[in-house]
Amino acid sequence: MASLAFMMTGCIEVDDREAAAVWDVAPDQRLDADTTTFTALVHRVGCNNGVTGDVNDPAIEVSDHQVVITFTVSPGEPSSATCQGNEPVAYEVALPDALGDRELVDGECVPIGTNDNADCDPDGVRHTP
């Protein structure tokens, strides 16, 4: 069955087989107006014994000023796990069109100011043109 995650006014609803994830642009990449693909380093937000899990296809929301990319990972949150941090997993993101002069934003961090995750500073913006 396909993923039950979907976009709702800037938030992602996660079913119990998925868990929230944050991401960063992998180092040594040059993003510009012509960028249509880039590598994101994705890691699970919650505790999972150091394992991020399988990265699910992201939800991508494009506006005139931003491209908001929201990842989830599978399996969902375990009933108990240690919290030493989870390893990042590389994921090749294909944008629906060229980046242009838009910011790249981590959807786990919006709406801005509502997420206390330290990985969301500053405001989840991962690239500014």
Buried (B, 14 or more C-beta within 10 A) or exposed (E): EEBEBEBEEBBBEBBEBBBBBBBBBBEEEEBEEEBEEBBBBBBBBBBBEEBBBEBBEBBBBBEEEBBBBBBBBBEBBEEEBEEEEBEBBEBEBEBEEEBBEBBBBBBBBBEEEEBEEEBBEEBBBBBEE
